[in-house]
Amino acid sequence: MKNILLFSIFLLLVLYISGQSAIQNIPVKKAGKDYYKYPWAGGMNSCQFNEIDLNLDGIMDLLVFDRQGNRLMPFINNGTSNSVDYSYAPAYIESFPAFDHWIMLEDYNMDGKNDIFTYNQSNPGIIVYKNISQADLKFELVVYPYLTSFYGSGYVNILVTYADYPAITDLDNDGDLDILTFWALGSFVELHKNQSIEKYGTADSLDYERTEYCWGYFAENEESNVVYLDTCFGPKAVPTHQQWENHLRDRHTGSTFLVIDLDADQDKDLILGDVDYPDLIKLVNGGTPDSAYMISYDLDFPSNSLPIDLFSMPLARYLDINNDGIKDMIVSPFDPNPYVTQNHSSVWLYRNTGENQFPVFEFQTSRFLQGDMIDVGSGAFPVLVDYDQDGLTDLFIGNYGYYDSSFYDHWMILYSVYTSKIAYFHNTGTAKNPEFEFISDDFAYVSDLGVTGAFPTFGDLDGDDDLDMLIGIDDGTILFYRNCSCISNPDDFQLEDTNYQGIDVGKFSTPFLVDLDQDDLPDLVIGERGGNLNYFHNSGSIQQPVFNLVTDSLGKVNVTDYNVSYDGYSTPWFFRNPQDELELLVGSEQGKIFYFKDIEGNLNGAFTESDSLFLLVSQTSFILPAGFRTGAAIKDLNNNGYMDLLFGNFSGGINYFPDINKPPVNAGIQDINFWDEQNVRIYPNPSHDFISVVLPTEIVSYPVHICIYDPMGQKIWKDVFFNESPINIDISHFSNGVYFISIRPDINEQITRKIIKW
C-alpha cells in the first residue's frame, strides 16, 4: 500500500510538472462561449503535417512544421475514437533537431518508430535521423551530409532542393522506402529505388539506385503547372545537349508530391502541387507497382468535393486525423515566399469517407487547428495595455496583414494582396487570474486604410486621461488615432493624421511610447526595417506633444543578422522589471528576442545586451520556439511579482511563457519534502575541463536529467544519471564563455545555474 501511495504521489507530481510545461495558463475565449483549445500555439502559414508517437504511448501524434520561421508545433493525440482530439505539447520541441525548409517522418527500418528525413541547408540534399526512442523520445543522425544514390558509375547526392517536397514511400510494395523527386533540370521525375530488401533481406538500410529518370512517363511544363502525359522526350529517349541547356535555363523550381493508391489497384498514383499555383493535380497510374505509367489527370482535385484552391504550392499529406483508422488529407502551402500564402486560412482538412486504398475526400475546414489558436494572418505584434483602465491588462495584436487575394502580372509572376488589421482581446478575468476574450479583429477599423504592417502603441497624447493610439505602417510613417471616448460612445477612435508630425523612418515603422528621460512626458522610440531604434524626444506638453529626432541609433541597438538577412525589422518593447528598472526587448527578422539593460541615465551610450531573459520568467532556462520577424511584450499579468512573456511571429500567432518560478502545489498531499536546491553544489566554477555536480541525498536515488544550454538557449549537452553523486561532466570541448546548466530530478522541478568555461 505504501508503494502504491508513493507511486500515486509521483504521478501527481509528474502530471503537475507536465502541466507546467504546457504553457497554456491564460485561457482565451472566442467570440461566443467557446474557448480556443491552443491559443498560444503560435499561428500557421505554410505547414507540413507528420505523424509520430511523441509520448511513446502507442498512439500516433501530430508534428507540425511551419517552414515560415522553421517552427515546430507538437500536438498529442488523446486517442478518442472517431474524434479530432489533440493537445498542444510544446515541451517536445526540444527533443528534435533543428530543421530547414522541410521534414518528412517515415519508418525506414520498419521498427514501428517514424524516422526523420529532412533538408540539409549547408549541403543541399537529404539527411536522416533514426528514431532510437526507448524511455524518451530520441534521435540519432545516421546520414550526413546527404543521402546518396548509385548513378551507373558511382554514388552521388540525391538532389532535392529547398523548393521541392519529395515522396519517400514504398513504391513497389517490397517493404523498403523508395524516393521520388524531380531531377535537377526539372520536368521529369526520378525514381531512386531502395536496394535494402534486394541486397540485405531487411529494410534497415538506405541504399539507393536511380533506376528511372522519367518515372510515370509524364512531364511538367517548365514555366507552368501544365502536365504532359506519355512523354519522356519520346519513349525512353535521352535528352540532347540542347534540351538539357533549355531545361537548365527554364527550370521552374518547386513541386510537392503525395504518393498514394487512389483506386485500390496496388500501384501508386500521384497528387502534384506546383509553385505559384493554388491547385493540386491528380495523376492516375495505369501501370504496375514496378513500372508506373500515368494515363490521366484531374485538374480539379478532389473533384467530388471542394477542389483545392490554396495559394501557393499546396502540399498534401495523408494521415489519420480523427482516430477512425482511415487516413485523411491535410493540405497547406509549401511556397517559401512569405508574401503569397493565404495565412489565417491555410490548413485545409479533407475527411476520408472511403478507405485507405480507395479514399473519398470530403472538405471539412480551411482552418484545421488554426481555428482554435490566436492567428491574425501574417505577422503578430502583441501589445499589453490596460486600454479601458479597469485595472486589468488587455491584449492588442498588430499584424503585417490578412490575405485578401492573389493575381499574376504580365510576366506570370504571382503576387498576393494583404490588408492590416488590429485584433483586440479584452481581459475579462481578475487581477490574479487573467482571461482574454476576443472582441474584434479590426479595432478602430484600420483595414479601411488598406495599409500593411500595422504596429500599435498607446498613450495619452492630448492630456484628457484616456489612451490614444499611434500606428506604425509599412511605408515608415505613423498614423494618429485620437480616443474620443464619451459616455454615449466610449470606444470612439478617430483617425486624425495619416502622417503624424511628418515622422518617417523609412520602412516598417514600429513605434513605442515611453518616458525615457523621466520628465513625465511620453517620448517615442521607433524600430524599423533597418534593425535600429529611432529616438524622438518629446519637447512639447501633456496636451500637445512635439517629437524631435535625437538619434537613429538609440542604445547602439541594431538587431540585424547579416548572415540571415540585410534587414533587421526591430520591434521595441520597454518595460520595468520587478526591481523597477527600465529594460528593453527587441524583436527581429531573425526571430531572436534581444534583451537590453542599463538604459536609464545612459541614453547617449550603448545599452547592455543580456542573455538572462529567462530569469525574468523562470528560474529554468527555456528555448523560444523558432520563428521570424518577431515582436515581444512582457508584463506581470497575474500580479505575483514575476513576468509573463508573449511574443509573436510572421505566422500570425502568439507564444506565451508564464512565470514558473513558484514551487509546485502537491494536489492536497502535504507530507512530501521537496529537495533543497541550496544543497546542490557545482565545482570548480569557473572550470577549464571538468565540473562536478553534487546532489542532495534525498534525490540521488531518482533519475536526474541534466542539460547544458549555450547563451542563446540552445541545448548543447544532456544526459540522465541514477544513483550517482558527484556527477562529473566533461566541458573541455566547449568554447570559452558562459553556459547554463539545468538539473531536474524526476520527482521535482528543475533548477538552473550559471557555469563558466575558461
N, C-alpha and C positions, 0 to 999 in steps of 0.2 A: 504493500500500500504506500509506503514511504517513497519507493522508487517511482510509482505512478504519479504521486503528488509532485515530486521534483521534476519529472518529465513534463507534466502539465504546466508547471511554472515556467520551465524552459521554453515551451511552445508559446506561452503568452508573451514572454519577453521577445522571442524571435518575431512574433506577429507584430508586436509593438514597434520594434526596430524596423521591420519591413514597412510598416505604415509610415514611419518617419521618412523613409527614403522615397515614398510615393509622391512627395511634394505636391499634394493636392489639397492643402489645408483650407484655402479660402473657396467656398462654393460660389458659383456664378450662375445666376438664373437667366433663362431665356426670356423672350418677350411672351410671357404667359406663366404657367405654373411649373413647367418642366425646368430641370437644371441641365447644364452642359455636363456630359459624362467625363470629358477630358479637356477642361477649359484651358489648361496651361500646357498643352502638348506642343504648341509652337507653330501651328499652321502647316499647310501643304500647298505646294505648287506643281512640282514635277517629280512624281513619286514612283518608286519601284517597290512592288509588294512581293515578299518572300515568306515562306513558312519554315519554322524551326522550333524545336522544343526548347524554350528558354529556361523554364524552371524544372526540366527533366521529370515531368510527371506523366509522360507518355502521350500528351496531347499536343498537337502542333499549334504553336502560337504564331503571331504575325511580327515580322520585322520589316518596317517601312523605312526606305532610304529616299530622302529628298535630295536630288542632285543640286538643287539651288542652295548652296552652302554645305553640301555633303553632310546632311543631318540624319542621324538615326533616331527612329521612334519605335521602341519595342512595345508590343501590346500582348498581354497574357490572355490566352483563350480560356475562359472559365468552363468551357466544355458543355454548355447547356444544349441538349439535343434540339435540332431544328430551330436554333436561335442564334442571332448575331450578338455575342456576349463577350466583350473584351474589356480589359482594364489596362490603362496606361501604366507602364512599368519602366521609367527611365533609369532605374538602378542598374539595368542590364546593359546600358550603353558602354560602360567601362569594360565589359567582358569582350568587346570586339575591337579589332584593329581599326586604324583609320582607313577610310575609303575615298576614292576619287571617281566621280562620274557614274560608275555603275557597279552593281553587285548582283550575283545570282547564287542562290543556295540550292545545291543539288547533292545527292548522296552518291559520290563517285565510287566508293569502295563497298557499297551495299551493306553497311553495318547498321542501318537504321537511323543514322545521325547525319543530317544535312551538312555538307561541307561548303566552303566559300570559294567561289570563283569571282575575281574582281579585276578591274583595270589597273595596270601599272603605269602611273603618270610619268615616271622617270625613264622607263624603257617600254614604250607603247606595246602592249600585249596583255596576256592573261597571267595572273599569278593565282596560286591556290593555297588555301589554308585548310588543313584537315581538322575535322571536329574530333577532339580527343577527350570530350567531356566524360567525367565519371561522377564524382560527387558535386562538381561545379562545372559551369559552362566554360569551356576552354578550347583554344585552337592553336594549331602548330603550322607554321609556314613550311610548306613542302615543295612548292615550285616557285623559283625565283631565279633570274629576273623576268622570265617569261616562259610560257608553255610552248613547246616546240612540236613540229610535225615533220615527217620524212617526206621530202620532195624529190624523189627519184635518185638523188646522189648524196643526200645528207639531210640532217635535221636543221630546220630553220624556224624562226619565230612565227607562230600563228598570229598574223597581223590582225588585230581588232582595234579600230580607232576609238577615241573617246566619244565619237558621234554615232557609233553603231552599237546596237544591243544584239549579241549573237544568240543562237539557240544551242543549248548544251543539254542533250537529251539522248535517249536510246532510240536511234532512228531505225535500226534494222532488227530490233527486238532480240538481240543476243545477250543482253544483260549488262553491257557497259555503256558509258556515256560518250556519244559522238558529238561533233561540233559542226555547226553551220555558220558561215559568216560570208559577207560579201568580200570578193577578192580585192586586192589593193587598188585596182583600176575601176572598180565598180561594176554595175550591170549584172554580173553573173555571181552565183552563189557557189562557194567552195564547200566540199564535204571533207572533213578531217575525221576519218574513221578510227575509232579506238581499237587497237590490236590486243588489248589486255586479255580478253577471253581466248582469242585465237592463239596467242603466244604462251600464256601462262595458266589458262584454265580458270582464272578468277578475274574479278572486276576491279581489283585494288591497285591497278597501275594506270598511269596516264601516258600511254604510248601511242602516238597518233601517226597516221599516214594520210597525206592528201590523196584521195582516190578519185575525186571528181572536181573539175573546175567549173562545171555547169550543171550543178545538181538541179533536178526537176525540169531541165530543158525549157527554161524561161529566162527572160531578161527584163531588167528595169531600165527605163529611159534615163539617160544621164542628167537630164535637165527637168524632169517632172516625175510624177508618180505613175506614169503610163507603163503598163506591163505588156510584154510581147510573149506569146506562147510559141512553143515548138521552134525555138531558136537558140543556137549556140554559135553564131556566125556560120550557120549551116550545120548539118549533122556532124557532131564530133570534130568540127573544124578547129584548127589552131589559128588564133588571130595573127594577122600580118603585122609587120613593124609599124605601118602607118595606122592601123587600127589601135594598136597599143598607145601610140602617141596621141590619137584623138581622145581616147578614154582618159589618159593622164591629164589632158588639157580640160576636158569637160566633166570630170568626175563630180557627181552630185552627191556629196557625202551625207550620210545619215539615214539609217533604216533600222527598224526594230522587227524582231522575229518572235512569233509564238508558234510552236510546232505541236499540234495535237491531232488526234484521229477524230475527224468531224462526222464520218459516215460509217463507222464500225467495220471497216474493211481491212483493218490491221496495218495499213500504211499510214504515213504521217502527212497530213495536209498542213498548209501554211497560212498564217494570218500576218500580213505585212503592213508596217507603218512606214511613212516616209517623211523626211524633214520638210518643213514648211507647209505640210498638208494636214487637214483635220480628220481624214477618214482612214479606215482600215480596209485592206483588200484581202478577201478570202480567195486562196488558190486551192483548187481541188486536185488531189493526187490520183491519177488514174493508173499509176504504175504498181510497183510492188514495194515491200519494205526494203529490198536490196537495190531497187532501181526506180527512183522517183521520176514521174513524168506528169507535169501539170497539164490538165486538159481543159480547165475552165476557171473563170474568176468572177467574183462578185464585188462590185464597187460600192455597194450599199450594205455592207455587213454591220450588224446582223439584219438581214432584210425582213425577218419576221417580226422585228421589234423596232424600237427607235434606233436607227443607224448611228454609228459613232460620228460625231461632228465636234471634234475636240482639238483645238489648236494648242500646240503644234507637235506633230510627230508622235501620235499616240502609241503607247506601249501597252500591250495586253498581257495579263498574267492569269494563270489558271489554277485556282486554289479553292478549297472547301471553306467558305466563309461562314456558313450558318450551321455547321455540325450535323449535316444530314447525310454525310458520306458521298456526296456528289459535288464535284468541283464546279465553282462558279467563275465568272470572268470579271476582273478588275482592270480598268483602263485609265491611264494617266499620261500626261505629256512627258516626252523624253527629251525634248529640244533643250540644248544647253543655253539658249538665248533667254535671259530672264524677262525680256520685254515682249514676248509673244504669247505666253501661256494664258489660260483662262482662269488663273489664280483661284479665287474662292469657290469655283465650281469645276474643279479639275480632277476629281476622282469619281469615275463612273462605275457603278456596280451593276452587273447583269446576273440575275439568278438563273441557274441551270435547272430547268424543269424537265430535262430529259435524262440522259445517262452520261457517264464519264466518256464513253466511246461513241456517243451519239448525242451531243449536247443540243439543247434548245434554250437559247438565251433570251431572257425577258428583262428589259430595263427596269431597275429599281430606283436609283437615285444618282444624281450628278455630284453629290457631296458626301460620299461614304466616309465616315469618321469625321470629315470636315464639319459637318452639321452639328457635331457635338463638341466642338472646340472653338475658342476665340480665333477667328480667321477673318482678317479685314482686307484680303486681297493680296497685293504686293507691297511689302514694306509694312512695318508696325513700329510706331514710336510711342511708347507708353508715357503718360503724364499723370502724376498723382497729385491731386489738389482738392481741397475742400471747397468745391465750386459753390455749393449752396449755403456754406458757412453754418452747417448744423453740427460741427464738431467731428464729423466723420469724413475720412478721405475718400474721394471719388476717383474714378479711373476714366481718362480720356485716351484715345489711341488715334494718332495721325497715321497717314499711310502715303505710299507713292501713288496708289490708285487701284480702283476696281476695274476689272476688264469690261470694256464696252463692246468692241467689235474688232474685226480684222479685215485687211484688204491687201491687194497686191498692186505694186506700182507698175509702170510700163515695162520695167526690166524683170517683172515677175518676182520681185523681192517682197517678202512678207513683212507687213507692219501690223501692229495691234494698237488700239486706242484705249487709254485708261483715263479715269477721272477720280480725283482725290475726294475723299470724304473724311470726316472725323467721327469716330464712334464714341458714345457716351454710356458708361456703366455707373449707375448711381449706387452708393453704398447704403444698403438698407439694413445693415447689421447693427452691432453695438460697438462701443469703444474697444472692447476686448475680443469680440468675435465678429470681424468684418464679413460682409456678404455683399457681392456686387450683383446688380440686376441690370440687364440690357434695357436701355431706354431708346436709343436712336443710333442708326449707322450714318446719319448725315446731320450732325449737330450744326446748328446755325446755317444749314443749307449751303454749305461750302461748295457742294457739287455744282451749284448754279453757275459758278465762275469757270468751270471746265479746266481747272488747273491740275497739275500733278505735284507730288512731293509735299503735301500739306503737313506742317510740323507746328503744333500749337504750344503756346506758353501763356500763362495767366498772371495778371497783376492789376492793381488799382492804378489806372493811368489818368484818372480825372478827379481823384480826391473825393469820390462820393461813397466810399466804403463798400463797393462791390467790385467783383473781378471782371476786368475787361480782357480781351484776347488779342494777341498778336499771332499771326500765322506766317511762317516762312514757306516759300514755294520754290519750284524748280528753277525759275529764272533768276534767283538770288535776291529778290525783293521781299518786302514784308507787307502783309495785309493787316489792317487795324479794324477790329470789331468792337464797338462800344456796347457795354452792358447797359441797356436802358430799362432795367428792372423797375417795375412798379406794381402796385397792388393788383391792378387789373390784368397785367401780363408780366409775370415775374421772370420769364425766360426769354425776353426780347433782346436778341443781339442784332445790332445793325452794322452793316459794312459801311465804314466811313472813309476809308482811304485804301486804295489799291497799290500805293507806292509810299508807304508810311515814312515820312521825314526824308524821302529821297534815298533811303538806305539801299544799297545794292552790293552784295559781297561776291557776285559772280554767278555761281550756280549752286542750287540746292541749299538755301539758307535755312538754318536750324536754330531759332532764337531761344534764349533763356533769360528771364527777368530775375535779377538777383542784386541785392545791395552789396556790392563788392567792397566799397570804401567806407561802409558803416556811417553814412551821412543821412540815413533814413529816407533815401530816395532810391528807387529801383534803377539799377544800371542794366545794360543789355549786352549779353555775350552771344555771339552768333557763330555757329560752326558752318562749314561749307564743304563743297566737293574737294577742295584742295587739302583738307585734313587739318587745317589750322583753326585757331579761335580768334575772332574779331571782338575787341572790347570797345564798347561805346559808353562813355561816361555820361551820366545824367547831370547836366548843369542847369536844369530848369527847376520846376517846383512840383509840389504834390499834385496840384491841379493841372499843370501843363509841363510835362517832361520835355527836355531837349537833349537828344542823344548826339554826342560828338565822338567821332572815331579817335581813340587813343593809340591803339596798336592793332595790327592784324596778326600778331604773334603773342597773344596773351599766354604767360607762363612758359613760353617757348614750346608750347604743345604742338606737335604735329603727329597725327596717328597714321600717316600713310606708310604702308609697307610696299616698297617698290619691287619687291620680289613677287607680290601678288597683283598690284595694280598701280597705275600712276595717279590714282585718285584715292582720297582718304575718307571722305564723307563723314566728317566729325559731327557728333551729336552730343552736346554738353548737358550734364545734369549736376547742378550744385546742390549740396545738402549739408546739414550739420550732423556730425557723428554723436554718439552718446555722451561724449565729453564736451559737446557744444563747439567743436572746431569745424570751420568751413572746409569741406573737401569736395572733390570733383570726380565724377565718372564721365568718360567719353566713349561713345560707341564708334565703330569704324567700319570701313569697307571690308576689311579682312575678317571681321567678326569678333575680334578681341574687344573686351571691355577694359579700357585703361582706367587706372585708379591713381589720383594725384592728391598729395598732401602739401602742407606748407604754403598756404595760399594767402591768408590774412597777413598784411604787412609786407607782402612780397609780390605786389602786383607788377613791379618792374623787373622781377627776377625770373628764375626758372622754377616752376613747380616741381616737387619731388614725386617721381613715379614710384608706386609701391606695388609689391606682389602679394600683399596680405589682405586683399579684398575679402577673402573668405572669412577672415576673423570678425568682420562686421556682422556676418550672417550665421556663422557656425564655427565652433572650435575644430571642426573637421574639414580638411581640405576637400574640395569638390571640383569636378570638371564641368565647365559650362558646355552644353551641347553645341556642336558646330553650327555655323550659320554665317551669313554675310550681311553687310550693311545693317549693323545693329544699332539699337537705341535702348538706353537703360534708365531706370528710375529706381530709387531706393528710399525707403521710409519705414518707420516703425508703425506698422498698420494695426497692431493689436495692443499697443501701449504697454509692452512688458519690458522695455529697455533694450531690446535687440532689433536689428534692422531686417527688413524684408526686401528682397531684390526681385525686380521684374525687368526682363529685357526682351525686346522684340527683334525680329529678323526679316529678311526680304520675302520669306514665305508667308508673311502676313499674320503670324501668331505670336503669342507671348509665352515665355517660360517664367516660372515663378520659383524662387528659392526662399522659403521662410526661415526664421530662426530655428535651429535645432540644438541650441545650447542647453536647454533645460534637461535635467536628469529624467529618465523615463518613469512614468507612473506605472505601478505594477498591478493594475486592474483589481485593486482591493486586497492584494496579498501583502501583508506588512512585515513578514519575517525574513525577507531576503536582504542580505548585506551586500550592497554593490561595492565593487573594488575601489580602493582608494588610489586615484591616479597619481597622487603625490608620492606614492611608493614606487612609481616607475622611474628607473634611472637609465640614462643613456650616457656612456662614457667610452673613450675620451671624446669630447666635443668642444672645439673642432678636432677633426681627425684627418689623417692622410691616407690611411689604408683600411682599417677595420673600426667598426663601432660595436659595442656590446650593449644589449638591451636586457636590463634586469627587471623581472616582473614580480609583483606581489604574490605571495604564496596562495592566496585564495583563488587565483585564476590560472595558475600554472597547469593544472590538470585538465583544462579545457583547451580545445583548438584555438590558436591565436593567429589572426590574419594580420600580416604586416605588409604595408605598401609604402613605397617612396615615390614622391612626386617632385618634378622639377618646378622652378619658379612660375612656369606658365600653367601649372596644374595638370601636366601630362604625366600619367603613371609610367615610370621607367623601371620599376622592380617590384615584385611581390612574391610572397611565399606564405605557407601555413606551417606553424610549429605546434608540437604537442609534447607536454611533459619536458620542457626544455627551458632553463634559465640559469645563467645568462644565455642570450641568443647572439651569436657572433655573425655579423654581416660585413661582407667584403665590399667596400666602396672605392677601392683603389682605381677602378676603371671609370669612375665618374669624373667629369670635368670639375675644376675648382669652382666653388660657389656655394650658394645657399639652397638647401633642399628641405622638404617637409616629409616627416615620417609619421604615418598613421598606424595605430596599434588597436586592433579590435578583437577582443575575446568573444567567443560565441555566446556568452551569457550577458553581454553588456554593450554599452555604447563604445565607440572608438574615441581615442584621444589623438591629438596631433601635436607634434613637437618640431621645432626647427633644428636642423643639423647643418654643420658647415664642413665642407670638404676643402682642404687646402693642398 
